[in-house]
Amino acid sequence: MAPSKQELDEAARLVRSGRAAVALPHLRSWTSGATPFGAAHALYLEALIALGRRKDAIEVLEAAIATGPEAADAHDALAFFALQLDRHALSNQLYRRATELQPDDAQLLYNYATSERSLGRLSHALEMCERAIAIDPRMRPAILLRSELARATPEQNNVEDLRARIARDPHASDTMFLSYALGKELHELGRFDEAFAAFARGAAARRHSLRYDVAMDEDKMRRIAAAFGSAPTPPPQKATDRHIFIIGLPRSGTTLTERILGGLPGVRSNNETNNFSSALLRHAPMTGGDVFARAANADFAAVASEYDYLAGGDEHPGPIIEKLPFNYLYVGAILRAFPRTPIVWVRRDPVDSCFAMFRTLFGAAYPFSYDFDELARYYAAYDRLMRHWTALFGERLIRVDYERLVADPDTVAPWLAERCGLPWQDSALDIAQNSTASLTASAAQVRGGIYTSSSGIWRNYGTHLAPLREKLIANGIALA
């Protein structure tokens, strides 16, 4: 029997309030049989993914596709869930089909463009963006993506178009999209004063839209360090684990590092997931101090088993990379769950690192990145936490300096592979030929190979970044 709207609403409330297991029997019943894909199927998939039941979710997804949905929005929804389940090629096919069924829908074209970008098909992604903008000239995310997909040149750029759009509606809440697009293109044209003004305008608009207090993050990192104040017993010197974690601030070179290691034979990358934090919180006790103290007392054998399942360990026999920058918060927990696992910490020059974040429009994450004072305070708290982990774990944290990696990849990359227990092949350095999906803010850049032009880039903005440098120094960060 089909569910009523009230029943669906209640199931959605349960799924989105952390009680997906309660809703699951009803969702299973409502979707049994070859019924057309609908809201109940979408909720069922959402619940299974929330519960970490990856195999079951894939079966439900494939069964829903087999029913032959005819609507464009059904294909779009299925594409989203395929993406959540790391079925990137399937997701791309579904997004493409959605645009074929409804070719005049700007949102569907934009979704397809983002999928094409993730797979490195940048020129076609740009074509989809242009089509989306032609249909809906106010579609700001597509306008930003258009600028991200191609390097601006004096002969080919969107600077005047972006300036005209901002001038027509300078106080709109989505001016931030236009400003970041303009800043990116002006930066590539070497017009750094104008680029900084655009980035600053975009960052101010984004910061105005957020409710955020950096003091909460500073306190969080202090409490994590206190909860994980001792190291587990060191493992045998050369022992390794199949899981490889890559951590570091966003835009610090984590994606580049992942693309290199992920290009080695038999290595799979899951890109960025919350699998570890999900496994950790699921197996932490319900009582016994704050969330950090409880996490420190988790059943780490169960955490390891659950994470291995969530990461697809039963599907892939070889090494699996998890590249989530924020996992620097969980270094202590990761090494309790996996005492032999390599954790690669990618570090970049502090000013370059902070400025790279400042000139990037993120989604919901990294709210500290839009204000120089908050950036400096957060960076200092992060630096204190990483010094804490280094003091506890020493060489069990594999530190990679971004500047050294791009300047001398022939030396640094093989050394890193050896530290991770991976056999080296020179072909891994040809990251432009790595066809696996990339969903990060660097998705377009990594298709261009390894380059050194981002090292020391802050010097082009010297006077504009003087306040940032001063704030970093005031917060105890030593600068070159």
VMD Tcl script that draws the C-alpha trace (Angstrom):
set ca {
  {0.00 0.00 0.00}
  {1.30 3.44 -0.90}
  {2.10 5.65 2.11}
  {0.14 8.78 2.89}
  {1.82 12.16 2.90}
  {1.64 12.17 6.70}
  {3.38 8.79 6.86}
  {6.10 9.94 4.47}
  {6.63 13.14 6.47}
  {7.00 11.13 9.67}
  {9.47 8.75 8.01}
  {11.48 11.72 6.74}
  {11.54 13.20 10.25}
  {12.86 9.94 11.68}
  {15.54 9.53 9.01}
  {16.79 13.10 9.39}
  {16.80 13.06 13.19}
  {19.15 10.09 13.47}
  {16.43 7.43 13.83}
  {16.59 5.92 10.37}
  {16.46 2.38 11.78}
  {12.94 3.04 13.13}
  {11.67 4.15 9.72}
  {13.40 1.38 7.78}
  {10.74 -1.39 8.04}
  {8.04 0.97 6.80}
  {10.19 2.22 3.94}
  {11.05 -1.34 2.94}
  {7.37 -2.26 2.87}
  {6.34 0.80 0.87}
  {8.99 0.17 -1.80}
  {8.69 -3.61 -2.15}
  {7.91 -4.81 -5.63}
  {8.57 -3.15 -8.99}
  {6.87 0.10 -8.10}
  {7.92 3.31 -9.88}
  {10.63 5.34 -8.20}
  {9.17 7.97 -5.89}
  {9.55 9.76 -2.58}
  {9.48 6.53 -0.56}
  {12.35 5.07 -2.60}
  {14.36 8.26 -2.10}
  {13.78 8.12 1.67}
  {14.66 4.43 1.74}
  {17.96 5.14 0.01}
  {18.62 8.07 2.33}
  {17.97 5.86 5.37}
  {20.20 3.04 4.17}
  {23.05 5.44 3.43}
  {22.61 7.10 6.84}
  {22.86 3.65 8.47}
  {25.98 2.77 6.52}
  {24.25 -0.09 4.71}
  {26.09 0.52 1.47}
  {25.44 -2.83 -0.22}
  {21.73 -2.69 0.53}
  {21.56 0.87 -0.77}
  {23.25 -0.13 -4.03}
  {20.75 -2.98 -4.47}
  {17.82 -0.61 -3.89}
  {19.33 1.92 -6.27}
  {19.80 -0.66 -9.01}
  {16.27 -2.01 -8.49}
  {14.84 1.51 -8.73}
  {16.71 2.13 -11.98}
  {15.46 -1.21 -13.33}
  {11.85 -0.06 -12.96}
  {12.54 2.35 -15.83}
  {11.65 5.72 -14.34}
  {10.52 8.16 -17.01}
  {10.65 11.53 -15.24}
  {13.69 13.78 -15.37}
  {13.50 14.56 -11.66}
  {13.57 10.83 -10.85}
  {16.78 10.44 -12.85}
  {18.21 13.48 -11.10}
  {17.42 12.03 -7.67}
  {18.84 8.62 -8.58}
  {21.97 10.32 -9.89}
  {22.39 12.06 -6.53}
  {22.17 8.77 -4.64}
  {24.54 7.07 -7.08}
  {26.99 9.87 -6.33}
  {26.59 9.28 -2.59}
  {27.44 5.64 -3.18}
  {30.57 6.41 -5.23}
  {29.00 5.16 -8.44}
  {30.29 8.15 -10.39}
  {29.93 6.77 -13.90}
  {26.37 5.66 -13.18}
  {25.58 9.01 -11.59}
  {26.88 10.76 -14.68}
  {24.72 8.62 -16.97}
  {21.63 9.41 -14.91}
  {22.36 13.14 -14.86}
  {22.83 13.06 -18.64}
  {19.54 11.23 -19.12}
  {17.75 13.79 -16.93}
  {18.93 16.58 -19.24}
  {17.82 14.60 -22.29}
  {14.35 14.22 -20.82}
  {14.14 17.89 -19.81}
  {16.71 19.85 -21.84}
  {15.40 23.28 -20.83}
  {15.89 22.84 -17.07}
  {18.84 24.95 -15.91}
  {19.25 23.11 -12.60}
  {19.49 19.73 -14.32}
  {22.07 21.10 -16.74}
  {24.09 22.50 -13.86}
  {23.96 19.18 -12.00}
  {25.18 17.41 -15.12}
  {27.96 19.99 -15.49}
  {29.24 19.31 -11.96}
  {29.27 15.59 -12.73}
  {31.19 16.16 -15.95}
  {33.72 18.29 -14.04}
  {34.24 15.55 -11.45}
  {35.17 13.14 -14.25}
  {37.52 15.62 -15.91}
  {35.37 16.40 -18.93}
  {35.83 20.11 -18.49}
  {34.95 21.38 -21.95}
  {31.62 19.58 -21.95}
  {30.95 20.74 -18.39}
  {31.54 24.29 -19.62}
  {29.08 23.76 -22.46}
  {26.42 22.58 -19.97}
  {27.07 25.64 -17.81}
  {26.64 27.94 -20.77}
  {23.35 26.25 -21.63}
  {22.14 26.57 -18.02}
  {23.04 30.28 -17.92}
  {21.32 30.90 -21.25}
  {18.12 29.41 -19.82}
  {18.43 31.08 -16.41}
  {20.75 34.11 -16.52}
  {20.51 34.45 -12.73}
  {21.82 30.98 -11.96}
  {24.78 32.07 -9.87}
  {26.32 28.64 -9.10}
  {26.53 27.94 -12.83}
  {28.17 31.33 -13.39}
  {30.80 30.53 -10.75}
  {31.37 27.05 -12.15}
  {31.80 28.52 -15.64}
  {34.74 30.55 -14.37}
  {36.22 27.60 -12.48}
  {36.20 25.32 -15.51}
  {38.55 27.29 -17.76}
  {41.59 29.44 -17.18}
  {40.95 33.09 -18.03}
  {43.12 34.61 -20.75}
  {43.18 38.11 -22.24}
  {41.44 36.68 -25.30}
  {38.87 34.54 -23.48}
  {37.37 35.59 -20.15}
  {34.11 36.65 -18.52}
  {35.35 39.69 -16.61}
  {33.13 42.30 -18.25}
  {30.08 40.05 -18.08}
  {30.67 39.45 -14.37}
  {31.21 43.15 -13.67}
  {27.98 43.99 -15.48}
  {26.04 41.38 -13.50}
  {27.37 42.73 -10.19}
  {26.60 46.31 -11.22}
  {23.01 45.41 -12.06}
  {22.36 43.93 -8.62}
  {25.27 44.80 -6.30}
  {23.47 44.07 -3.03}
  {21.95 40.71 -3.89}
  {22.68 37.90 -1.43}
  {24.19 35.80 -4.20}
  {26.70 38.50 -5.17}
  {29.23 36.25 -3.47}
  {29.05 33.78 -6.40}
  {29.73 36.53 -8.91}
  {32.51 38.03 -6.80}
  {34.40 34.77 -6.40}
  {34.07 34.10 -10.13}
  {35.36 37.58 -10.92}
  {38.22 37.28 -8.44}
  {39.30 33.95 -9.88}
  {39.44 35.30 -13.43}
  {41.18 38.55 -12.49}
  {43.73 36.53 -10.52}
  {44.53 34.45 -13.58}
  {44.86 37.63 -15.64}
  {47.42 38.97 -13.16}
  {45.19 41.88 -12.09}
  {45.82 41.20 -8.41}
  {44.53 44.44 -6.84}
  {41.20 44.05 -8.61}
  {41.15 40.33 -7.81}
  {41.62 40.95 -4.10}
  {38.79 43.48 -4.06}
  {36.51 40.88 -5.64}
  {37.56 38.12 -3.23}
  {37.09 40.44 -0.26}
  {33.63 41.45 -1.43}
  {32.64 37.80 -1.91}
  {34.06 36.75 1.46}
  {32.26 39.58 3.26}
  {28.96 38.57 1.64}
  {29.48 34.94 2.61}
  {30.51 35.79 6.17}
  {27.43 37.98 6.57}
  {25.23 34.98 5.76}
  {26.77 32.76 8.45}
  {26.20 32.33 12.16}
  {29.63 31.30 13.39}
  {31.92 31.85 16.37}
  {35.54 30.77 15.92}
  {35.89 30.49 19.71}
  {33.77 27.34 19.54}
  {36.23 25.70 17.15}
  {39.18 26.83 19.27}
  {37.55 25.24 22.32}
  {36.70 22.08 20.38}
  {40.32 21.52 19.39}
  {41.53 22.13 22.96}
  {39.04 19.55 24.25}
  {40.07 17.01 21.59}
  {43.71 17.35 22.62}
  {42.75 16.92 26.28}
  {40.60 13.85 25.56}
  {43.34 12.21 23.50}
  {46.24 13.11 25.74}
  {48.19 9.89 25.40}
  {49.27 7.70 22.52}
  {48.42 4.02 22.10}
  {51.25 1.48 22.08}
  {53.43 2.03 18.99}
  {53.07 -0.64 16.29}
  {55.94 -2.62 14.77}
  {58.22 -0.28 12.86}
  {57.37 -1.34 9.30}
  {53.81 -2.55 9.82}
  {51.11 -0.90 7.73}
  {47.35 -1.00 7.32}
  {45.26 -1.07 4.16}
  {43.59 2.27 4.96}
  {45.46 5.49 4.18}
  {44.23 8.79 5.59}
  {45.23 12.13 4.03}
  {44.64 15.16 6.23}
  {45.40 18.88 6.21}
  {43.61 22.16 5.75}
  {41.55 22.56 2.57}
  {43.46 23.88 -0.45}
  {46.74 22.74 1.10}
  {47.57 20.02 -1.45}
  {45.53 17.12 -0.08}
  {43.81 16.52 -3.43}
  {47.12 16.54 -5.30}
  {48.54 14.02 -2.82}
  {45.46 11.84 -3.15}
  {45.64 11.88 -6.95}
  {49.28 10.78 -6.89}
  {48.81 7.92 -4.42}
  {45.46 7.00 -5.97}
  {47.20 6.60 -9.33}
  {49.25 3.66 -8.06}
  {48.14 0.13 -9.03}
  {45.50 -1.44 -6.82}
  {44.81 1.73 -4.82}
  {41.28 3.08 -4.51}
  {40.33 6.52 -3.23}
  {36.98 7.19 -1.61}
  {37.65 10.92 -1.95}
  {36.04 12.74 0.99}
  {33.57 10.98 3.29}
  {32.42 11.17 6.90}
  {32.85 7.43 7.28}
  {35.36 7.59 10.12}
  {33.51 10.09 12.27}
  {30.28 8.14 11.68}
  {31.89 4.88 12.81}
  {33.50 6.57 15.80}
  {30.33 8.22 17.09}
  {28.30 5.06 16.53}
  {30.59 3.07 18.84}
  {31.26 5.72 21.49}
  {29.47 5.28 24.84}
  {26.30 7.29 25.38}
  {27.45 8.56 28.78}
  {30.72 9.46 30.46}
  {31.66 13.07 29.81}
  {31.38 15.31 26.77}
  {31.35 14.03 23.20}
  {35.16 14.17 23.00}
  {35.68 12.18 26.20}
  {33.14 9.61 25.03}
  {34.87 9.36 21.66}
  {38.16 8.65 23.44}
  {36.47 5.72 25.19}
  {34.89 4.22 22.08}
  {35.06 0.52 21.27}
  {37.88 0.96 18.77}
  {37.80 -2.61 17.51}
  {34.16 -2.00 16.54}
  {35.09 1.41 15.08}
  {37.73 -0.24 12.89}
  {35.33 -2.96 11.72}
  {32.55 -0.48 10.98}
  {34.87 1.92 9.16}
  {36.27 -0.89 7.03}
  {32.71 -1.80 6.01}
  {31.69 1.79 5.31}
  {34.84 2.34 3.27}
  {33.99 -0.63 1.07}
  {36.68 -2.88 2.43}
  {34.76 -5.99 1.46}
  {34.47 -4.72 -2.13}
  {38.09 -3.69 -2.67}
  {40.95 -5.91 -1.46}
  {43.72 -3.33 -1.84}
  {44.66 -0.06 -0.16}
  {41.87 2.50 0.29}
  {42.47 6.24 0.62}
  {40.28 8.53 2.70}
  {41.02 12.17 1.88}
  {38.96 14.28 4.22}
  {40.89 17.35 5.40}
  {38.85 17.59 8.61}
  {40.10 14.18 9.77}
  {42.93 16.08 11.47}
  {40.40 16.32 14.31}
  {40.39 12.52 14.58}
  {44.08 11.61 14.40}
  {44.08 10.22 17.95}
  {40.96 8.17 17.31}
  {42.18 6.92 13.92}
  {45.41 5.60 15.42}
  {43.51 3.86 18.21}
  {41.28 2.14 15.68}
  {44.09 1.46 13.19}
  {47.45 1.53 15.03}
  {49.42 0.76 11.86}
  {47.58 3.00 9.40}
  {49.49 5.68 7.49}
  {48.23 9.20 8.14}
  {49.60 11.64 5.58}
  {49.58 15.23 6.81}
  {49.93 17.75 3.98}
  {51.15 21.13 5.16}
  {51.43 24.35 3.16}
  {52.98 27.76 3.88}
  {50.61 29.38 6.42}
  {49.90 32.54 4.41}
  {49.45 30.67 1.13}
  {47.24 28.17 2.95}
  {45.02 30.82 4.53}
  {44.77 32.91 1.38}
  {43.88 29.85 -0.72}
  {40.96 29.24 1.63}
  {39.97 32.91 1.67}
  {39.62 33.00 -2.11}
  {37.48 29.86 -2.25}
  {33.72 29.76 -1.83}
  {33.05 26.54 0.08}
  {29.71 24.91 0.79}
  {28.67 24.50 4.40}
  {32.19 23.66 5.63}
  {35.05 25.93 6.71}
  {33.06 28.94 7.95}
  {36.24 30.42 9.46}
  {37.72 31.08 6.01}
  {35.96 34.36 5.15}
  {37.53 36.71 7.69}
  {41.25 37.32 8.34}
  {40.94 37.40 12.14}
  {38.97 34.14 12.20}
  {41.33 32.54 9.69}
  {44.35 33.39 11.83}
  {42.73 32.19 15.05}
  {41.53 28.95 13.48}
  {44.91 28.31 11.85}
  {46.64 28.80 15.20}
  {44.24 26.36 16.91}
  {44.80 23.85 14.10}
  {48.56 24.32 14.40}
  {48.41 23.66 18.17}
  {46.38 20.49 17.60}
  {48.80 19.23 14.94}
  {51.76 19.92 17.25}
  {49.91 17.90 19.91}
  {49.47 14.96 17.53}
  {53.09 15.22 16.41}
  {54.31 15.15 20.01}
  {52.19 12.04 20.67}
  {52.77 10.09 17.49}
  {56.00 11.40 15.98}
  {56.79 9.73 12.66}
  {53.50 7.86 12.65}
  {52.26 11.12 11.13}
  {53.80 11.35 7.66}
  {54.33 15.06 7.03}
  {54.44 16.23 3.42}
  {55.29 19.85 2.64}
  {53.27 21.00 -0.36}
  {56.07 23.23 -1.60}
  {58.57 20.35 -1.63}
  {56.09 18.00 -3.27}
  {55.41 20.26 -6.26}
  {59.03 21.38 -6.59}
  {60.51 17.87 -6.48}
  {57.76 15.29 -7.06}
  {60.23 12.74 -8.46}
  {61.82 12.49 -5.01}
  {59.00 13.27 -2.58}
  {56.25 11.14 -4.14}
  {58.20 7.84 -4.22}
  {59.32 8.46 -0.62}
  {55.71 9.04 0.41}
  {54.53 5.89 -1.37}
  {57.18 3.85 0.42}
  {56.11 5.30 3.79}
  {52.53 4.24 2.98}
  {53.63 0.73 2.02}
  {52.78 1.22 -1.67}
  {54.95 0.08 -4.60}
  {55.97 3.08 -6.68}
  {55.39 3.69 -10.39}
  {56.50 6.89 -12.14}
  {53.21 7.02 -14.05}
  {51.45 8.08 -10.83}
  {52.92 11.56 -11.29}
  {50.91 12.02 -14.48}
  {47.85 13.05 -12.51}
  {46.20 14.58 -15.57}
  {45.73 11.03 -16.85}
  {44.10 9.85 -13.63}
  {40.50 9.34 -14.75}
  {38.94 8.72 -11.33}
  {36.37 11.20 -10.08}
  {37.34 14.25 -8.04}
  {34.65 16.14 -6.15}
  {36.71 18.76 -4.32}
  {37.26 22.46 -4.91}
  {40.42 21.46 -6.79}
  {38.56 19.18 -9.21}
  {39.40 21.29 -12.26}
  {42.98 22.17 -11.28}
  {44.10 18.57 -10.74}
  {43.30 17.83 -14.37}
  {46.16 20.13 -15.37}
  {49.00 18.18 -13.78}
  {51.52 19.14 -11.10}
  {52.57 22.79 -11.10}
  {54.56 25.11 -8.83}
  {52.81 28.38 -9.65}
  {50.70 28.31 -6.48}
  {53.73 28.30 -4.18}
  {54.33 31.77 -2.72}
  {51.31 33.12 -4.53}
  {50.46 35.37 -1.59}
  {53.40 37.62 -2.52}
  {51.38 38.96 -5.45}
  {48.96 40.35 -2.85}
  {51.57 41.55 -0.36}
  {50.00 44.79 0.87}
  {46.50 43.33 0.90}
  {47.62 40.34 2.96}
  {49.71 42.30 5.45}
  {46.82 42.26 7.98}
  {46.54 38.48 7.64}
  {50.27 38.04 8.21}
  {50.13 40.29 11.26}
  {47.23 38.33 12.73}
  {48.97 35.01 12.16}
  {52.11 36.28 13.87}
  {50.03 37.68 16.76}
  {48.53 34.19 17.18}
  {51.96 32.59 17.47}
  {52.51 31.39 13.90}
  {56.10 31.74 12.65}
  {56.25 33.01 9.08}
  {59.06 32.87 6.56}
}
mol new
graphics top color blue
foreach p $ca { graphics top sphere $p radius 0.5 }
foreach p [lrange $ca 0 end-1] q [lrange $ca 1 end] { graphics top cylinder $p $q radius 0.2 }
display resetview
